[in-house]
Amino acid sequence: MKVLIAEFDLFFKIGGGQTFYRRLIETNPQFNFYYLTIDENPQYPRPSNVKIIPYKQQYLKADLKGLSSSLSLEKIARSFLIASNISYSVKGLEFDIIDYPDYEQYGLFLESALRFHQVQFAKIVVSLHGIVSQSLRHDWALDRAYINNLEFVENLQYQIADIRYGISKNYLEWWQEKSLFPNYYLSPFLFLNFQKYTQEACFTVGGKSMDDQTSQNKPSLNFIGRKERGKGVDIFVNLIDFLPSYLYDTANIIGGNPDTLDGKTGEFYLKKMLDFRFHKINILPSLNHRELKKVFHQNSITILPSRFDTLNLVALESLLAGCPTIISKNAGVCRFLQDNFPEIPFIKLDTENFYSCLPQIIELLNNYELYRLNLQEKITSFSSQLNSSELTLTDIYARSSSYDDETRKKTSQWYQELVNYCQTKQYRGKSQLIQITKTIITPF
């Protein structure tokens, strides 16, 4: 089976979505995967069951000049351009499955663009990781019109996909409350190498890390994630204020620096917070997977106080590496751990009242070596046998298509009008321009 993952630079970019797809490729050798590259080195080592396709930008924003300058239409135009360029990059090819992530919005036009560019495929599948509109509702700067428009597009692309699946039961249930279309659960058991994690955790039992770091060192406190309010980086900063500095070595914020809706960055707002703090907190860039594993195997505590998280793979990887971890109760991984590994200790943090867990955190800091040893022993003792009742990726891809036919017809009509406009660069008719704009931005 040939699967096109409609995402970019999977073995170069750092992020939960890229991590997920890398694991999917590595744990499903029966499929031939393809994905697109922009910055990733073609010579980078990859599994034998994956091939790369260079991303070609045949369609440019300038091609739509004059169509509209409204923010809503501009966002839809971006979805059109990316979907069209992905499809142009693979024009004339054949796939069985097109798999794309829901944190992007080009799924709105992907089916139409692929057919326009004569790409053969059987099903469009959306992988449910977490929509951007939900994250932005917690961000440093709000633009409600922009967020509402994003949500409009996200809802439509959910309705017109053939199949929907995800790794968070909480998030799947959230979507089921919004839409009657079925979605399917892919257990993290199926793409995380639990046996490897237990072996590595066992290697660190006894207070020694993979770097032979001695147990006498005080632990570092690490926030790992994008510097967004949604990820709770501001909660981490406030939490540090209430912890005795003599109990830990350093406090670090590790992660990407996303743009905010007002044209600034997460780090801009973060530094404004830190200007009024007495405790020093280091601001560091993202780390790749190998670098993160090194952090987990040192004397450290991972703190993940997110306000909204569909799962949080970092929490899983931190815990399974034997690193004490503090996790927001808003993260879907808490349910996964409760359902599968209730014996694994972690501290659950209430983002609305983080003060309530301060005694637990201070106790952890005072008894770090014993806590970590207990965690590692729990990790090495549990069985990593798969639950045979869980659906595999093969099962999910084989599910029958279920989509809103009327909505798909409308998005196909929008796409045809957009691509016609884009290809007719000499167009000057204002009346048709107004009609195109109304057709695209009017909800139904």
C-alpha positions as CSV (number, residue, x, y, z in Angstrom):
1,M,0.0,0.0,0.0
2,K,1.3,3.5,-0.9
3,V,0.6,6.2,1.6
4,L,1.3,9.9,0.9
5,I,1.7,11.8,4.2
6,A,0.8,15.3,3.1
7,E,3.4,17.0,5.5
8,F,6.8,18.4,5.2
9,D,10.4,17.6,6.4
10,L,9.3,14.8,8.8
11,F,12.9,13.8,9.6
12,F,14.1,17.4,9.9
13,K,11.4,19.4,11.7
14,I,10.8,19.2,15.5
15,G,7.3,18.8,16.7
16,G,4.7,16.4,18.0
17,G,3.1,15.9,14.6
18,Q,6.5,15.1,13.0
19,T,7.4,12.7,15.9
20,F,4.1,10.9,15.4
21,Y,4.5,10.4,11.6
22,R,8.1,9.3,12.1
23,R,7.0,6.6,14.5
24,L,4.2,5.7,12.1
25,I,6.7,5.1,9.3
26,E,9.1,3.2,11.5
27,T,6.4,0.8,13.0
28,N,4.5,0.1,9.8
29,P,7.1,-1.5,7.4
30,Q,4.3,-3.1,5.4
31,F,3.4,0.4,3.9
32,N,5.4,2.4,1.4
33,F,5.3,6.0,2.7
34,Y,6.0,9.2,0.9
35,Y,6.2,12.8,2.2
36,L,7.3,16.2,0.9
37,T,10.5,18.0,1.6
38,I,11.5,21.7,1.6
39,D,14.5,22.1,3.9
40,E,15.3,18.5,4.7
41,N,18.5,17.1,3.3
42,P,17.8,14.5,0.6
43,Q,20.8,12.5,1.9
44,Y,19.4,12.3,5.5
45,P,19.1,8.6,6.6
46,R,15.5,7.3,6.6
47,P,13.8,4.0,7.0
48,S,13.7,1.9,3.8
49,N,9.9,2.1,3.5
50,V,9.8,5.9,2.9
51,K,10.6,8.1,0.0
52,I,10.7,11.9,-0.3
53,I,9.1,14.2,-2.9
54,P,10.4,17.7,-3.4
55,Y,7.8,20.4,-2.7
56,K,7.2,22.6,-5.8
57,Q,5.6,26.0,-5.5
58,Q,3.8,26.3,-8.8
59,Y,1.0,28.5,-7.2
60,L,2.0,31.7,-5.5
61,K,0.1,34.2,-3.4
62,A,0.7,36.8,-6.2
63,D,-1.4,34.7,-8.5
64,L,-4.5,35.5,-6.4
65,K,-3.8,39.2,-6.2
66,G,-7.0,41.2,-6.5
67,L,-9.2,38.3,-5.4
68,S,-9.7,39.6,-1.9
69,S,-7.8,41.2,1.0
70,S,-10.1,40.1,3.8
71,L,-8.5,38.0,6.6
72,S,-11.1,35.2,6.2
73,L,-10.5,34.8,2.5
74,E,-6.7,35.2,2.9
75,K,-6.7,32.2,5.2
76,I,-8.8,30.1,2.8
77,A,-6.4,31.2,0.0
78,R,-3.5,29.9,2.0
79,S,-5.2,26.5,2.2
80,F,-5.8,26.6,-1.5
81,L,-2.2,27.5,-2.3
82,I,-0.6,24.8,-0.1
83,A,-3.1,22.1,-1.2
84,S,-2.5,23.0,-4.9
85,N,1.3,23.0,-4.5
86,I,1.2,19.6,-2.7
87,S,-0.9,18.2,-5.5
88,Y,1.3,19.8,-8.2
89,S,4.3,18.2,-6.6
90,V,2.8,14.7,-6.9
91,K,0.8,15.3,-10.1
92,G,0.1,12.2,-12.1
93,L,1.2,9.8,-9.3
94,E,-0.9,7.1,-7.7
95,F,-1.4,6.4,-4.0
96,D,-3.8,4.3,-1.9
97,I,-4.1,6.7,1.0
98,I,-3.5,10.5,1.5
99,D,-2.9,11.1,5.2
100,Y,-2.7,14.7,6.5
101,P,-2.7,16.3,10.0
102,D,-5.6,18.4,11.3
103,Y,-3.2,21.1,12.7
104,E,-3.0,22.2,9.1
105,Q,-6.0,23.6,7.2
106,Y,-5.2,22.6,3.6
107,G,-7.4,19.6,4.0
108,L,-10.2,21.9,3.0
109,F,-9.0,21.8,-0.7
110,L,-6.7,18.7,-0.7
111,E,-9.2,16.3,-2.3
112,S,-10.2,18.8,-5.0
113,A,-6.6,19.8,-5.7
114,L,-5.4,16.2,-6.0
115,R,-8.1,15.3,-8.5
116,F,-7.5,18.5,-10.5
117,H,-3.8,17.5,-10.8
118,Q,-4.8,14.0,-11.8
119,V,-3.4,12.3,-8.7
120,Q,-4.9,8.8,-8.3
121,F,-5.9,7.8,-4.7
122,A,-8.6,5.9,-2.9
123,K,-9.1,7.8,0.4
124,I,-8.3,11.1,2.2
125,V,-7.5,10.4,5.8
126,V,-7.2,13.1,8.5
127,S,-4.9,12.4,11.5
128,L,-6.3,14.2,14.5
129,H,-3.5,15.8,16.6
130,G,-5.1,19.1,17.7
131,I,-6.6,22.0,15.8
132,V,-4.8,25.3,15.8
133,S,-7.9,27.3,16.7
134,Q,-8.1,25.6,20.1
135,S,-4.5,26.4,20.9
136,L,-4.8,30.0,19.8
137,R,-7.7,30.6,22.2
138,H,-5.1,30.4,25.0
139,D,-2.3,32.3,23.3
140,W,-0.6,35.5,24.3
141,A,-2.6,37.7,21.8
142,L,-6.1,37.0,20.6
143,D,-7.8,37.7,17.3
144,R,-11.3,36.2,17.6
145,A,-12.2,36.8,14.0
146,Y,-9.1,35.0,12.8
147,I,-9.7,32.1,15.3
148,N,-13.3,31.8,14.3
149,N,-12.4,31.6,10.6
150,L,-9.8,28.9,11.4
151,E,-12.4,26.9,13.3
152,F,-14.8,27.3,10.3
153,V,-12.2,25.8,8.0
154,E,-11.2,23.1,10.5
155,N,-14.8,21.9,10.9
156,L,-15.2,21.7,7.1
157,Q,-12.1,19.7,6.5
158,Y,-13.2,17.3,9.2
159,Q,-16.5,16.7,7.5
160,I,-15.1,16.1,4.0
161,A,-12.3,13.6,4.9
162,D,-13.0,9.9,4.2
163,I,-11.6,8.6,7.5
164,R,-10.6,10.3,10.8
165,Y,-8.3,8.8,13.4
166,G,-6.2,9.9,16.4
167,I,-4.1,8.8,19.4
168,S,-6.1,10.6,22.1
169,K,-9.4,9.3,23.3
170,N,-10.2,12.6,24.9
171,Y,-9.7,14.4,21.6
172,L,-11.7,11.9,19.6
173,E,-14.6,12.2,22.0
174,W,-14.4,16.0,21.8
175,W,-14.8,15.7,18.0
176,Q,-17.7,13.2,18.4
177,E,-19.6,15.8,20.4
178,K,-19.2,18.3,17.5
179,S,-19.8,15.9,14.6
180,L,-21.6,12.7,13.9
181,F,-18.9,11.3,11.6
182,P,-17.0,8.3,13.1
183,N,-13.4,8.6,14.2
184,Y,-11.0,5.8,15.2
185,Y,-8.5,5.3,18.0
186,L,-4.9,4.4,17.2
187,S,-3.3,3.4,20.5
188,P,0.2,4.8,21.2
189,F,1.1,1.2,21.9
190,L,1.2,0.7,18.2
191,F,3.8,3.3,17.3
192,L,6.0,3.7,20.4
193,N,8.7,1.1,21.1
194,F,7.8,0.4,24.8
195,Q,10.3,-2.4,25.0
196,K,13.1,-0.1,24.0
197,Y,12.0,2.5,26.6
198,T,12.0,-0.1,29.4
199,Q,15.5,-1.3,28.5
200,E,16.8,2.3,28.6
201,A,15.0,3.1,31.9
202,C,16.6,-0.1,33.3
203,F,20.0,1.2,32.3
204,T,19.5,4.3,34.5
205,V,18.3,2.5,37.6
206,G,20.6,3.1,40.5
207,G,21.0,6.8,40.2
208,K,23.3,6.7,37.1
209,S,22.3,8.4,33.8
210,M,23.5,7.4,30.4
211,D,26.1,10.1,30.8
212,D,27.3,8.6,34.1
213,Q,26.0,11.7,35.9
214,T,26.2,11.2,39.6
215,S,23.1,11.1,41.8
216,Q,24.5,13.9,44.0
217,N,23.6,16.6,41.5
218,K,20.4,18.5,42.1
219,P,17.8,18.1,39.3
220,S,17.1,20.7,36.7
221,L,13.5,21.8,36.1
222,N,12.6,21.7,32.4
223,F,9.6,23.0,30.5
224,I,9.6,21.4,27.1
225,G,7.3,22.7,24.4
226,R,6.5,25.7,22.2
227,K,6.7,29.0,24.1
228,E,2.9,29.4,24.0
229,R,0.4,30.2,26.7
230,G,-1.6,27.2,25.5
231,K,1.4,25.0,26.5
232,G,1.5,26.7,29.9
233,V,4.9,28.3,29.7
234,D,3.7,31.2,31.9
235,I,2.4,28.7,34.5
236,F,5.9,27.2,34.6
237,V,7.4,30.7,35.2
238,N,4.9,31.3,38.1
239,L,5.5,27.8,39.5
240,I,9.3,28.4,39.7
241,D,8.6,31.5,41.9
242,F,7.2,29.2,44.6
243,L,9.9,26.6,44.6
244,P,13.0,27.0,46.9
245,S,15.9,27.6,44.6
246,Y,18.3,25.5,46.8
247,L,16.3,22.4,45.9
248,Y,17.1,22.4,42.2
249,D,20.0,23.2,39.9
250,T,18.6,25.2,37.0
251,A,15.2,26.0,35.5
252,N,15.0,25.9,31.7
253,I,12.4,26.6,29.0
254,I,13.1,24.4,26.0
255,G,11.2,24.8,22.8
256,G,10.2,26.6,19.6
257,N,9.4,30.3,19.4
258,P,6.1,30.6,17.5
259,D,4.7,33.8,16.1
260,T,1.8,35.4,17.8
261,L,-1.3,36.8,16.1
262,D,-0.1,40.4,16.8
263,G,3.1,40.0,14.8
264,K,5.3,39.3,17.8
265,T,6.6,36.0,19.2
266,G,6.0,33.8,22.3
267,E,9.5,34.6,23.5
268,F,8.7,38.4,23.4
269,Y,5.9,37.9,25.9
270,L,7.9,35.4,27.9
271,K,10.8,37.8,28.4
272,K,8.4,40.5,29.6
273,M,7.3,38.1,32.3
274,L,10.8,37.2,33.2
275,D,11.8,40.9,33.6
276,F,9.8,40.9,36.9
277,R,11.1,37.6,38.3
278,F,13.9,37.1,40.8
279,H,14.6,33.5,39.9
280,K,16.8,33.0,36.8
281,I,15.2,30.9,34.1
282,N,17.1,29.9,30.9
283,I,15.4,30.3,27.6
284,L,16.6,27.6,25.2
285,P,15.7,26.6,21.6
286,S,14.1,23.3,20.6
287,L,16.0,20.1,21.0
288,N,15.9,17.1,18.6
289,H,14.8,13.7,19.8
290,R,18.3,12.5,20.6
291,E,19.0,15.7,22.6
292,L,15.8,15.3,24.6
293,K,16.6,11.7,25.5
294,K,19.9,13.0,26.9
295,V,18.0,15.5,29.0
296,F,15.6,12.8,30.3
297,H,18.5,10.6,31.4
298,Q,20.1,13.3,33.4
299,N,19.0,14.4,36.8
300,S,15.9,16.4,35.7
301,I,12.2,16.9,36.1
302,T,10.0,17.5,33.1
303,I,7.2,20.0,33.8
304,L,4.3,20.2,31.2
305,P,1.5,22.5,32.5
306,S,-0.5,22.8,29.2
307,R,-3.9,24.4,29.2
308,F,-4.9,22.2,26.2
309,D,-3.2,19.1,24.9
310,T,-4.7,16.3,23.0
311,L,-2.1,13.8,24.3
312,N,1.5,15.1,24.8
313,L,4.1,12.6,23.5
314,V,6.8,14.5,25.4
315,A,5.2,13.5,28.7
316,L,5.1,9.8,27.6
317,E,8.7,9.8,26.4
318,S,9.9,11.6,29.6
319,L,8.1,9.2,31.9
320,L,9.1,6.1,30.0
321,A,12.7,7.2,30.0
322,G,12.5,7.1,33.8
323,C,12.4,10.9,34.3
324,P,10.0,12.3,37.0
325,T,7.3,14.2,35.2
326,I,4.7,16.8,36.1
327,I,1.7,16.8,33.7
328,S,-1.3,19.1,33.4
329,K,-4.6,17.3,34.0
330,N,-5.7,18.9,30.7
331,A,-3.4,16.6,28.7
332,G,-4.9,13.5,27.2
333,V,-1.9,11.5,28.2
334,C,-3.2,11.5,31.8
335,R,-6.1,9.3,30.7
336,F,-3.8,7.0,28.7
337,L,-1.6,6.5,31.7
338,Q,-4.6,5.9,34.0
339,D,-6.0,3.3,31.6
340,N,-2.8,1.5,30.9
341,F,-0.2,2.2,33.6
342,P,-1.9,3.3,36.8
343,E,1.1,2.2,38.7
344,I,3.5,4.6,37.1
345,P,3.9,7.7,39.4
346,F,3.6,11.2,38.1
347,I,2.3,14.5,39.5
348,K,-0.9,15.8,38.0
349,L,-1.1,19.6,37.9
350,D,-4.2,21.7,38.0
351,T,-3.5,24.7,35.8
352,E,-6.3,26.7,37.5
353,N,-4.7,26.0,40.9
354,F,-1.1,25.0,40.6
355,Y,-0.5,25.9,44.2
356,S,-2.2,22.7,45.2
357,C,0.5,20.5,43.9
358,L,3.4,22.5,45.4
359,P,3.8,20.2,48.4
360,Q,4.1,17.2,46.1
361,I,6.7,18.9,43.9
362,I,8.7,20.0,47.0
363,E,8.6,16.5,48.3
364,L,9.8,15.2,45.0
365,L,12.7,17.6,45.1
366,N,13.6,16.7,48.6
367,N,13.5,13.0,47.8
368,Y,14.5,13.1,44.1
369,E,16.8,10.0,44.1
370,L,14.2,7.7,45.7
371,Y,11.4,9.0,43.6
372,R,13.3,8.5,40.4
373,L,14.5,5.0,41.4
374,N,10.8,4.1,42.2
375,L,9.7,5.4,38.8
376,Q,12.3,3.5,37.0
377,E,11.5,0.3,38.8
378,K,7.9,0.7,37.8
379,I,8.8,1.3,34.2
380,T,10.9,-1.8,34.0
381,S,8.3,-4.0,35.7
382,F,5.3,-3.4,33.5
383,S,4.4,-5.6,30.6
384,S,4.4,-3.9,27.2
385,Q,2.2,-6.4,25.5
386,L,-0.2,-4.9,23.0
387,N,-3.9,-5.0,23.5
388,S,-5.1,-7.2,20.7
389,S,-8.4,-5.5,20.6
390,E,-6.9,-2.1,19.4
391,L,-7.2,-1.1,15.8
392,T,-4.0,-1.1,13.8
393,L,-3.2,1.5,11.1
394,T,-4.1,-1.2,8.5
395,D,-7.5,-1.6,10.1
396,I,-8.1,2.2,10.1
397,Y,-7.1,2.8,6.5
398,A,-9.5,-0.1,5.5
399,R,-12.5,1.6,7.1
400,S,-15.3,2.7,4.8
401,S,-15.5,6.3,3.7
402,S,-17.9,8.6,5.6
403,Y,-18.1,12.2,4.6
404,D,-20.6,15.0,4.0
405,D,-21.2,14.9,0.3
406,E,-22.9,18.3,0.1
407,T,-20.0,20.0,1.8
408,R,-17.5,18.2,-0.4
409,K,-19.3,19.4,-3.5
410,K,-19.2,23.0,-2.2
411,T,-15.5,23.0,-1.4
412,S,-14.9,21.4,-4.9
413,Q,-16.8,24.3,-6.5
414,W,-14.8,26.8,-4.4
415,Y,-11.6,25.2,-5.5
416,Q,-12.5,25.2,-9.2
417,E,-13.3,28.9,-9.0
418,L,-10.1,29.7,-7.2
419,V,-7.9,27.6,-9.6
420,N,-9.6,29.2,-12.6
421,Y,-8.9,32.6,-11.2
422,C,-5.3,31.7,-10.4
423,Q,-4.7,30.3,-13.9
424,T,-6.4,33.2,-15.6
425,K,-3.9,35.9,-14.6
426,Q,-5.2,38.4,-17.1
427,Y,-8.7,38.4,-15.6
428,R,-10.2,41.9,-15.0
429,G,-13.9,41.3,-14.5
430,K,-15.0,42.9,-11.2
431,S,-18.5,41.3,-11.1
432,Q,-17.1,37.8,-11.2
433,L,-14.5,38.7,-8.6
434,I,-17.2,39.8,-6.2
435,Q,-19.2,36.6,-6.8
436,I,-16.1,34.4,-6.1
437,T,-15.5,36.2,-2.9
438,K,-19.1,35.9,-1.7
439,T,-19.1,32.2,-2.6
440,I,-16.0,31.4,-0.5
441,I,-16.7,33.4,2.6
442,T,-20.4,32.9,3.1
443,P,-21.1,30.1,5.6
444,F,-23.9,27.6,4.8
